[in-house]
Amino acid sequence: MSRKIIRSAVLAALAGLCSFALADPPAMVGRISAVQGQVTLVGDDEPVAAGLNWPVTGASHLTTASGGRTEFRVGSTAVRLDGDSDLEITELDDELLRLRLNYGSVSIRVRSPELLRDFELNTPQARITLLEPGLLRVDVERVADTSQVSVLAGSARVDGAGSSVTVGPGRHVDVSSVDVGTSVARRDGFDVWSDERDRAAEVVVASRFVSTGMTGYEELDRNGSWSDSVEYGALWTPRNVAVDWAPYRDGRWVWLAPWGWTWVDNAPWAYAPSHYGRWVVVNRRWCWAPGRPAGRPVWAPALVGWVGGDGFVRDHRPGLGWFPLSPRERYVPPYQVSSDHERRLVWTHTGRQFEPRAVDPGRHEGLTVLPRDQFEGRHRSVQVPRGPQVIPTSALAATAAPVVALELVARQH
């Protein structure tokens, strides 16, 4: 092989490595939006009991025990699992959702036409794609033999057993390894539950202010109220929160690759306000400002500023604190992103963005603090306890110094 060919091969390999190193994380992450009974979520770490608002990524694997059910949502798309089911999320990003049902039953409601091109569900016997928005039900036996596909709304294409079939609304297809048969679709209790979940997620107001590609938007109308601000545009204010409540104070931090520390809130409505937009205090109340991003919204693990210091908690140990960022403060991703991805994370309103500013050492509204050692070592989940121990005094808050975001990542490796 000539030196020129070898040199070209080396340069191509280096270019490939650089492209990989600069690859952006997915801009879309799903959300566990309902859990009944025993549901297990497996990601890139140990299996966990799935809980409300737990993030769902392209590395997630969901299983339900007999009698259990769960739902996860990605924007306006809802994926529901019945009891005794096993579903892998193989790919998930902007306008991209690919699933594999190993056994059990799944119901999928797709509302957005944008998702159709890159939506795919595979089973041991079939590949299913949607031709238009609709409602799809698929059942797979534990002992792989037959996949049953029902189209309850819209239309789909089913490939299997060496043939391709277009299935219209109200039709059912049985796919084995050697044959495909059609009949009329039937419904059962799982379909009734899915219909009830669809009705509960109907949104009238929120979709006027935020994109339906923003995961968690369907919880906002029934848990808060909307108002308008000349400075910030649409504002959403949560109902029934405590006097000392602040964003990012009732939940836990979990380590999620490749993003790092990711916030999981306990409130059913808090997924969208935790991962998109910014927070402001108006008339002594916390209000969420979603802004109006250009294009599809981009998910972030938590839109907070990090601060710390010695003697920063009540027992005088070194502390680590965080507070919600306002629209005027720049979010610095603690994970590697391209300049374009970082630009999409900037808060914008009416086509313009506020001039970003660094974290102000004297402004820490909504500051919450825990001992720093809880975030170090092998810890992968940090519960934030309710109580005064997480709310520092104003004197302590004023001494907080900004923490470099990358330092939080480095301590995990």
C-alpha positions in Angstrom: 0.0 0.0 0.0 1.4 3.4 -1.0 2.3 6.1 1.6 -0.4 8.4 0.1 -3.1 5.8 0.6 -1.9 5.1 4.2 -1.9 8.8 4.9 -5.4 9.2 3.5 -6.7 6.3 5.6 -5.1 7.7 8.7 -6.6 11.2 8.1 -10.0 9.6 7.4 -9.8 7.7 10.7 -8.9 10.8 12.6 -11.7 12.7 11.0 -14.1 10.0 12.0 -12.8 10.1 15.6 -13.2 13.9 15.7 -16.8 13.6 14.4 -17.6 11.0 17.0 -16.1 13.2 19.8 -18.1 16.2 18.7 -21.4 14.3 18.3 -24.2 16.0 20.1 -26.3 14.2 22.6 -30.0 13.6 21.5 -32.1 16.8 21.6 -35.1 14.8 22.7 -35.5 12.7 25.8 -38.8 11.0 26.8 -40.6 10.9 30.2 -42.2 8.2 32.3 -45.7 9.7 32.6 -47.7 6.9 34.3 -46.8 3.9 36.5 -49.1 1.2 37.8 -47.7 -1.8 39.6 -44.2 -3.1 39.2 -42.3 -1.4 36.3 -38.6 -1.7 35.8 -36.4 0.7 33.8 -33.0 -0.4 32.6 -30.6 2.2 31.1 -26.8 2.4 31.1 -26.6 1.5 34.8 -28.4 -0.7 37.3 -32.1 -1.4 36.8 -34.4 0.9 38.8 -38.1 0.9 39.7 -39.5 3.3 37.1 -41.0 6.4 38.6 -42.9 9.5 37.4 -40.7 11.9 35.3 -37.8 9.5 35.0 -36.0 10.2 31.7 -36.3 7.7 28.8 -33.5 7.6 26.2 -32.4 5.6 23.3 -30.6 3.3 25.8 -33.7 2.5 27.9 -35.4 -0.9 28.3 -38.8 -1.1 30.0 -40.4 -4.2 31.6 -43.7 -4.6 33.4 -44.7 -7.4 35.8 -48.1 -9.1 35.6 -50.7 -6.5 36.5 -48.4 -3.6 35.9 -48.8 -0.8 33.3 -46.7 2.2 32.3 -46.7 5.0 29.8 -43.9 7.1 28.5 -44.3 10.2 26.3 -42.0 11.9 23.8 -43.5 15.2 22.9 -47.1 14.5 21.7 -46.4 10.7 21.2 -47.5 8.3 23.9 -46.2 4.7 24.3 -48.0 2.4 26.7 -47.1 -1.0 28.0 -49.5 -3.6 29.5 -48.6 -6.1 32.2 -46.0 -8.8 31.5 -44.3 -6.9 28.7 -40.8 -6.1 27.5 -40.0 -3.1 25.3 -36.6 -1.7 24.2 -36.2 1.9 23.0 -33.5 1.4 20.5 -33.3 5.0 19.1 -34.7 8.3 20.3 -34.0 11.8 19.1 -35.7 14.6 17.1 -38.4 13.1 14.9 -36.9 9.7 15.6 -38.4 6.8 17.6 -37.5 3.2 17.1 -38.8 0.4 19.4 -38.6 -3.3 19.8 -41.3 -5.3 21.5 -39.8 -8.6 22.7 -43.0 -9.8 24.3 -46.3 -8.5 25.8 -48.5 -5.7 24.6 -47.9 -2.1 23.5 -50.2 0.7 22.5 -48.7 3.7 20.6 -50.5 7.0 19.9 -48.7 9.1 17.3 -50.1 12.6 16.7 -47.3 14.4 14.9 -46.8 13.8 11.1 -43.1 14.8 11.6 -42.5 11.5 13.4 -43.8 9.2 10.7 -40.6 9.1 8.6 -38.5 7.7 11.4 -40.9 5.8 13.5 -40.5 2.0 13.5 -41.6 -0.8 15.8 -40.0 -4.2 15.4 -41.1 -7.6 16.9 -39.5 -11.1 16.4 -41.8 -11.6 13.4 -42.5 -8.1 11.9 -41.5 -4.6 11.2 -44.3 -2.0 11.6 -44.2 1.6 10.3 -47.0 4.2 10.3 -48.3 5.8 7.1 -50.2 8.5 8.9 -50.8 9.6 12.5 -52.9 7.2 14.5 -53.2 4.5 17.1 -51.4 1.2 16.9 -51.7 -1.9 19.2 -49.2 -4.7 19.0 -49.1 -8.0 20.9 -46.3 -10.6 21.0 -46.4 -13.9 22.7 -43.6 -14.7 25.2 -42.7 -17.8 23.3 -42.0 -16.1 20.0 -44.4 -17.5 17.4 -46.8 -14.8 16.2 -47.0 -11.0 16.3 -50.5 -9.5 16.3 -50.9 -6.0 14.9 -54.1 -3.9 15.2 -54.5 -0.5 13.7 -57.2 1.4 15.7 -56.8 4.7 13.9 -54.7 5.8 10.9 -52.9 3.3 8.7 -49.7 1.3 8.9 -47.4 -1.0 6.9 -46.5 -4.4 8.3 -43.5 -6.3 6.8 -43.1 -9.9 7.7 -43.1 -13.5 6.5 -41.7 -12.3 3.2 -44.6 -9.9 2.4 -45.7 -6.4 3.0 -49.3 -5.5 4.0 -51.0 -2.1 4.3 -53.4 -2.1 7.2 -56.2 0.4 7.5 -58.2 1.5 10.6 -60.1 -1.2 12.4 -58.1 -4.0 10.8 -55.9 -6.7 12.5 -52.9 -8.7 11.2 -51.4 -11.9 12.5 -47.8 -12.4 11.4 -45.9 -15.7 11.9 -42.6 -16.7 10.5 -44.3 -18.1 7.4 -47.7 -16.5 7.0 -49.7 -13.3 7.3 -53.5 -13.3 8.0 -55.9 -10.4 8.4 -59.2 -9.9 10.4 -61.2 -7.3 12.2 -59.4 -5.5 15.2 -60.8 -6.1 18.6 -60.4 -4.0 21.8 -59.9 -5.0 25.5 -59.3 -3.4 28.8 -55.8 -2.2 27.9 -57.3 -0.2 25.0 -59.8 1.3 27.3 -57.0 2.4 29.7 -55.1 3.9 26.7 -58.2 5.9 25.7 -58.6 7.2 29.2 -54.9 8.3 29.1 -55.5 10.1 25.8 -58.5 12.0 27.2 -56.6 13.0 30.3 -53.8 14.5 28.1 -56.1 16.6 25.9 -54.7 20.2 26.0 -56.5 23.4 25.1 -54.3 26.2 26.3 -50.7 25.1 26.6 -50.3 24.3 22.9 -50.9 28.0 22.2 -47.7 28.9 24.1 -45.4 25.9 23.8 -44.5 23.4 21.1 -46.2 20.0 21.3 -42.6 18.6 20.7 -41.8 19.7 24.3 -42.2 16.6 26.4 -44.4 17.1 29.4 -46.5 20.0 28.0 -49.8 18.1 28.5 -49.5 18.4 32.3 -49.4 22.2 32.4 -53.1 23.2 31.9 -54.5 21.2 34.8 -51.7 22.1 37.2 -51.2 25.9 36.7 -52.3 29.0 35.0 -51.0 31.1 32.1 -50.4 34.8 31.9 -48.6 37.2 29.6 -45.6 39.4 30.3 -44.2 42.1 28.1 -40.7 41.2 29.0 -40.8 37.4 29.0 -43.9 36.5 26.9 -46.0 33.6 28.1 -45.6 32.7 31.8 -46.9 29.6 33.6 -47.4 29.6 37.3 -47.9 26.3 39.2 -50.8 25.9 41.7 -50.7 24.4 45.2 -47.0 24.8 46.0 -45.6 25.6 49.4 -44.6 29.1 50.5 -40.9 28.2 50.5 -41.2 26.2 47.3 -38.6 26.8 44.5 -37.9 25.0 41.3 -35.5 22.0 41.5 -36.1 21.6 45.2 -38.5 18.6 45.4 -37.0 15.6 43.7 -33.7 14.0 43.1 -30.5 14.1 41.0 -29.7 11.0 38.9 -26.6 10.4 36.8 -27.6 10.0 33.2 -25.1 9.4 30.4 -24.0 11.4 28.4 -25.5 14.4 30.1 -24.4 13.9 33.7 -26.5 15.0 36.7 -30.1 15.1 35.6 -33.1 16.4 37.7 -36.1 14.2 38.3 -38.9 16.2 39.9 -41.6 14.7 42.2 -44.4 16.9 40.8 -46.4 15.4 37.9 -46.3 18.7 36.0 -42.6 19.5 36.5 -41.0 17.7 33.5 -41.3 20.4 30.9 -40.4 23.3 33.4 -37.4 21.3 34.6 -35.8 20.6 31.2 -36.9 23.5 29.0 -37.3 27.3 29.3 -36.3 29.4 32.4 -37.7 30.5 35.7 -38.4 34.1 36.9 -39.9 35.6 40.1 -42.9 37.9 39.3 -44.9 39.4 42.2 -43.0 37.2 44.6 -44.1 34.0 42.8 -42.1 31.6 40.7 -43.2 31.6 37.1 -41.9 29.4 34.3 -41.0 31.2 31.0 -40.9 28.7 28.2 -39.8 31.3 25.6 -40.2 30.7 21.9 -37.3 28.7 20.5 -36.6 28.7 16.8 -37.3 25.2 15.6 -37.8 22.2 17.8 -37.1 22.7 21.6 -33.9 21.1 22.9 -33.9 19.0 26.1 -31.4 19.8 28.9 -30.8 17.7 32.1 -31.5 20.7 34.3 -31.3 24.5 33.6 -29.6 25.5 36.8 -26.5 27.4 37.9 -24.1 25.5 40.3 -22.4 27.1 43.3 -20.5 25.9 46.3 -18.2 26.6 49.1 -16.7 25.5 52.4 -18.9 25.5 55.5 -21.9 26.0 53.1 -24.3 23.7 54.9 -25.7 23.6 58.4 -23.1 21.0 59.6 -20.3 23.1 58.2 -19.3 20.6 55.5 -18.4 21.8 52.0 -21.7 22.2 50.1 -22.9 22.1 46.6 -25.9 24.2 45.6 -28.0 25.0 42.5 -30.6 27.5 41.6 -32.9 28.0 38.5 -31.5 30.1 35.7 -33.4 33.2 34.5 -33.8 34.0 30.8 -30.9 36.5 31.1 -28.4 33.8 32.3 -26.4 31.6 30.1 -26.8 27.9 30.4 -23.4 26.1 30.2 -23.9 22.4 29.3 -21.7 20.2 31.5 -21.4 17.8 28.6 -19.8 18.1 25.2 -21.9 19.8 22.5 -21.4 21.6 19.2 -21.8 25.3 18.9 -25.1 24.8 17.0 -26.5 22.6 19.8 -25.5 25.1 22.4 -27.1 27.9 20.4 -30.4 26.0 20.4 -30.3 25.8 24.2 -30.3 29.7 24.4 -33.5 31.1 25.7 -35.3 33.2 23.1 -38.6 35.1 22.9 -40.2 36.8 19.9 -37.2 35.8 17.8 -34.7 37.5 20.0 -32.6 36.4 22.9 -31.6 38.3 26.0 -28.0 39.2 26.3 -26.5 36.3 28.3 -24.7 37.1 31.5 -22.6 35.1 33.8 -24.0 33.8 37.1 -24.3 36.7 39.5 -22.6 35.8 42.8 -25.0 37.9 44.7 -28.2 36.6 43.1 -29.2 33.1 44.1 -33.0 33.1 44.3 -34.3 29.6 44.9 -30.9 28.3 46.0 -30.9 24.7 47.3 -27.8 23.1 48.9 -26.6 19.6 49.9 -23.3 18.4 51.3 -20.9 18.1 48.3 -19.8 14.6 49.1 -23.3 13.3 48.2 -22.4 14.1 44.5 -18.9 12.5 44.6 -17.5 8.9 44.4 -19.9 6.2 43.2 -23.1 8.1 43.9 -25.5 7.9 41.0 -28.7 9.1 42.7 -29.0 12.0 45.2 -32.3 12.5 47.0 -33.2 16.0 48.0 -34.9 15.8 51.4 -37.7 18.2 52.2 -37.0 20.6 55.0 -34.9 23.6 56.0 -31.6 21.8 55.7 -31.6 22.3 51.9 -32.5 26.0 52.1 -29.5 28.1 53.1 -29.7 31.4 54.9 -29.3 34.6 52.9 -25.9 35.2 54.5 -24.6 31.8 53.4 -26.2 32.2 50.0 -24.3 35.4 49.5 -20.9 33.6 49.9 -21.6 31.0 47.2 -19.1 30.9 44.5 -19.9 29.6 40.9 -18.8 26.0 40.3 -17.3 25.1 36.9 -19.8 22.7 35.3 -17.2 20.4 33.9 -15.8 19.8 37.4 -19.1 18.0 38.3 -18.5 15.6 35.4 -14.8 15.0 36.1 -15.6 13.9 39.6 -17.6 11.0 38.3 -14.8 9.2 36.5 
